[in-house]
Amino acid sequence: MSDTSLAGQADVASQTDVRMDGSPELRGEREATPGSAGRRRERLMVPKASFDSYYGRPVLNEPTWKAPDIAGYLFLGGLAGASSTLAAAAELTGRPRLARAAKVGALGALGGSLYALIHDLGRPERFLNMLRVFKVTSPMSVGTWVLSVYGPHAGAAAATDVTGLFPGLGRAATVGAGIVGPAVATYTAALICDTAVPVWHEAYREMPFLFAGSAAASAGGLGMLAAPVSEAGPARRAALLGAAVEVAAATRMERRLGPLAEPLKRSRLLRLGEALSLAGALAGATLGRRSRVAAVAAGVALLAGSACTRFGIFQAGMESANDPKHTVQPQRRRLAQERAERDLG
């Protein structure tokens, strides 16, 4: 056999792999790159493999959280915190009936929120065990202490208003609960974004604004529902601002997340929540100024819209955790971005 034929066979062998049955498999062919003497590139004959899952199984273990407990905890916690802030504003501007409605509503929502949290934990002492340490880097630890500070203030504010006892103490407690209220309304956003659930984790920029807007809308709805029209001005404004922030944050979040936003876009609860919040806020700001019936209807729509938003966010997170592509694809995009930055550097 000549040297020329041996060289040709070696060149063919370099372009082939061996299959399991021993037959050759062509990897690709080499082409000369225009304008690059002596350099050649390989053109693949088959597309590159794309890894989106491990045999179709979820990459993450599904969180053990259940919708009635945790989604209810998210909704009621936001309602409580925002209602205390609304109560403080009403107290300081001379609207006693709106202030009382918001204080009592905040205390009731706080009780429901704590019940849902403790029911999910399984035993009440687990909540108390979290008070043993304070970790700034742990949203759960920070949230536990925030609730521990907020709860006595919210309770004292409602109790003194209803009984008429110790008005000075009640006013101080109302202001204190109003100051801590925004943290109570939004810390749950940091809590869920600190998990590995893809939709929640990647939405860390917009989620606090979405939760703040949803909480303000629900507190405004409660104020319109329970207070007379003549005193419900701050509630109407809170509802309108909250609904606008909620919808704007949700829209930006879905746009920024790209393909990862599929569970959010498919959620009927989120679409219903946005529609109810906008309809309730607009109805309250227009018809609710003069009609008690319209104010009550707007308040119910706002509360229902906020609840749908929180349950929809929870549902979308669970769906993204169960679909492996929502775990793998963001990681691949980050790796590609890091690789491109290194190449540019």
Secondary structure, DSSP 4 states (H G I P E B T S, - for coil): --HHHHHHHHHHHHTEEE-TTS-EEE-EEEEEPTT-TT-EEEEESSPPP---SBTTB-SSPPP---IIIIIHHHHHHHHHHHHHHHHHHHHHTT-HHHHHHHHHHHHHHHHHHHHHHHHHHSSHHHHHHGGG---TT-HHHHHHHHHHHHHHHHHHHHHHHHH---HHHHHHHHHHHHHHHHHHHHHHHHHHHTSS-HHHHHTTTTHHHHHHHHHHHHHHHHHHHHS-GGG-HHHHHHHHHHHHHHHHHHHHHHHHHGGGGHHHHH-HHHHHHHHHHHHHHHHHHHGGGT-HHHHHHHHHHHHHHHHHHHHHHHHHHHHHHH-THHHHHHHHHHHHHHHHHHHH-
